[in-house]
Amino acid sequence: MNLRFRPYPPQAVTVGGEIRRRMDLTAGKILHHLDVEEVFVRHFQRRKEKPDLPGAFSGYGMFLDAVVKAAIHGIGGEEMIRFKTDCLAQLTATQSDDGAITAFSGKPGFWDNHDQAYMIQAFVLDHRCFGTGNSLEAALRLGNFLVGRKTLPTIGLETAFLMLFQESGDRKFLDYCRQELRLTESLDVYDRMLPINGIAHVYTWIARVLSQVQYALLTGDSSPALFAGVRELWNRVFRRFSSISGSCSGGINWGEVWDDSQTGLGRWGETCVSAYLLRCAAKMFELDADPKFGDLYERILYNAFFGAQSEDGMRQRYFIPFNEPGQWYEHETYCCPNNLRRMMFELPDAVYFETGDGVAVNLYTDSVLTLPGTRIEQTTLYPESEKVHLKISASADFTLTLRIPTWCPGARISDTRREFNASSGWFSLPVEAGEHEMEINLPMPVCLIRGTAAQTNRAALMRGPLVYAVESDRNQLSNYSMDLLTIDNTQPSAAEAEGIRVPCVLPNQTHPRMDVLFTRFSREHRTRTYFPTVSTGGLRNDPLYYTTERRSV
């Protein structure tokens, strides 16, 4: 039987460190730097036949879902709670007699139900966590409108209806998922139902799989057809389609489809895909707590996901290619900016999980887990630092389970009385009632990761979960020099406060040798990730994708 974990309620976990800093930046922009009336609200208050929205889709439902999640986790304090309450009440006031909430005065836009699906999710979550009766009423009216209209499948709708069923007990929404949206059937069936995108579209695929996992957890259904898409998703992610940054979408033109070319240029690495991979990986712990999902989570988190937000929190990227600079997205509407916001405020939910006999630590970050009779406090500078300090207070014995990442050559865990060595995977140890302090050491050697496909004969630099890249301006490298730059892997690299100092050569140049500073991939000015090497010695296959075979779900 597969190991299964359970998430803790949001109020049990508080986080600090980089995750908290990023959440605070995101909340600060929402509360103080975004004209929500102009960007979102006016479209619903003054409906038009053709709203002046990019792609005729606002993303306001996603935005509101993010706001509710921020309020649940206490990000933005009382100001965020008031803002959440006002925004939801303001939107509810635009609801028509038939239950619709729309920016369209006539015929609904194609993505109208996409927006409405996330509005339902925001309303339901508000009722679940804040007890707001008006929010559940608005969600039910909107859900009944969509059912009555025989709405077509769209991203997020299945999850919205499952949440509505769970919150209200009305089986109509569960039945609609099964009978009309064909949620228990194969992805081929789903693909034939979709009027646009289809399962070639990565975000569509992952969102459908997420809803199938949610359905299985809710109903106990374990039929093979329900899990065929789940298995194939992870088969793709852990083999050919994921990149060094953790994301897995590309395509020369569209940029949102499955692409195993590993070019990493242009429209590559859609932010929605990164957000939904994070969400789906965390949800999988409830079905199959394979530690690889935690390894994938932190790879995406610290690279593709954080790299999609500027360092001051003011800008977002639609795409984050790994082998050239990404472009900033000029709008605040549409899917990517708002999926980034939604996922940002879910990050605390993936730090700790409840096991059958204790607590699992999935992410290493400054944080506190507070439970009746148990308190665990993490202090660390991870992912830059190898050391994690745990301070534990427990009124009864329990088992502490730690995720030892795949990239780690061997962890060392010690307290005042004992010391353990642990290899990658889940490592469990008994903790007696009382007060304890524990040190976890996760060695982070600098590694050169062998490129594949378009990156064959090139390598990328990693240390721990972090990918490193070159900032051309910081290193005073011209485009010509960047094209020639070759890592001299016969010489040692040195980790320092700002990054990793790497010996490099420029073949056939007057001054061919230089030390280049590689900095975190998530830095907004990074330029290129993969480079040729002087020697083929010492290169490693990516441990996340090319080592252990995944077992079946």
C-alpha positions, 0 to 999 in steps of 0.5 A: 500500500502506498504511503499517504500523508494529510495536509495540516489546516492553514492556521497550523503553519506559519512560514518565514524566510524566502517563502514569506518574503515572496508572499509579503511582496505579492500581498504588498503589490495587491494591496498597495500597487494594483488598481483593482477597480481599473484592472478587474472590477469595472469589467463586471460592473459595466458589462460590454459585448466585447470587454477590453480585456486581453484574450477576453479573459480577466482572471479575476476569479483567480485573483480573488482566490489568491486574495482569500488564500492570503487572508487565510494564511494571515498574509497582509493582516487585517488589511487583507481580510478587509480587502478580501471581504470588500472584493467578494461583496463587490463582485457578488453585487454584480451577480445577475438574477440567473446567477451569472457573474460576467463581464459580457453584456450579451453572449458569454465570452469563450473563457467566461466559464473559466473565470467563473470556475475560479470565482466559485473556488474563491467563494467556497474557500471564503465560506469554508475558512471564514464562514461567510454565508453570502459567499456560499450562496453566491457560489451555489447560484453561480454553480447552478447557472453553469449547470443549467447552461450545460457549460462545457469543460474548462480549466478549473471547473471540475475542481470548483464543482467538487469544492461546491459538493464538498461544502454544500453537500449538493450531489448535483455538482458531483454528478455533473463532474461524473456525467457531463464533465466525464471526470472518471474517464480517460484523457482521450475522452476529455480531449474529444470534449474540449473545443479548444486547447486539448490535452496537448496543452500542459496546463489543461492536462495538469488541471484535469489530473488534479481534479481527478486526484481530488475526486479519487480522494473525495469518493474513494474511486480507484478505477483504472481509467481515472488514474491513467492520466495521472500515471502518464502525467508523471511519466512525462514529467519525470522523464522527457518533458521537464527542464532543469528549472522544473517547468515542462512546457514549450513550443515554437509558436504557442509555448504552452504545449508539451515540448521535449526539445529542451531548447529553453528559448522564447515561449518556454516554461509557462508560469501556469504550468509551474504553478499547477505542477506545484499544486498537483505534486503537493496534492499527490502526497495525499494519494502516494507520498513518493518523496520525488514529488517533494524533490520536484516541488522544491526544484520548481519552487526555487527556480521556475516559480520564483524566477517568474516574479521580479525581485521587488514583486512588481512584475511577473513573467508569462514564460520563463525560458531557461536559456535566454532572458525571459520577458515581463508580461505587460498585463495584470489580467489573464491566467499567468499573473493570477495563477502565480498569486494563487500558488504563492499563498498555497506554499505554506501548505506544502511544508509539513504533512501529517503521517500515520504516526507523526509529522513529515517535513517536506520543505526546509524553510524558516517556519513553525508548525503548531499542533495540540501538544506538538510544536516544531520550529525550523530555523535555516537559510536553506536553500543556500545553507546546508544546515537546518535547525529544529526545535521540538516540543512534544507532549507525547512520543511521535515519529518525525519523517524528513525528506532527504532530497535526491540530489543530497549525497547523504544527510546527517541528523543529530541531536544531543544524544544521537546521530544518524546518516540518511540517504535520499527518500523519507527518513523516519526517527522516533521523537520522545515526549519533551523538549528537543533540538536537532540539526539536519545537515544536507551537503550541497556539492556543486554539480554539473548536470548533463544536458539532453536533446538540444542541450546535448554536449552542454551542462548546467550548474546546480547546488542543492535544489538551486540552478545557477545561470550567468548574468551577462551584464554582471560578468561584463560578457558580450553576446559574442563572449556568451556564445563562446563561454565554456566551463573549465570543469577540470578546475574546481568551482567555489561557492560564495555569498553571491553565487558560484565562481566558475573557471571558464575559458573563451576558446581562441581568444587573446585573454581566454581564461576568466572566472565567471560568477553564476547566480541563482536562476531565479534572479531576474537578470540571468541570461543563460543556463547551459554551456559547453564544458572543457571535459566530459568528465564529472558530469551527472545526469539530472538526479530528479529525472534520470535515476529511480524508476517511479512506481505506479500510482 
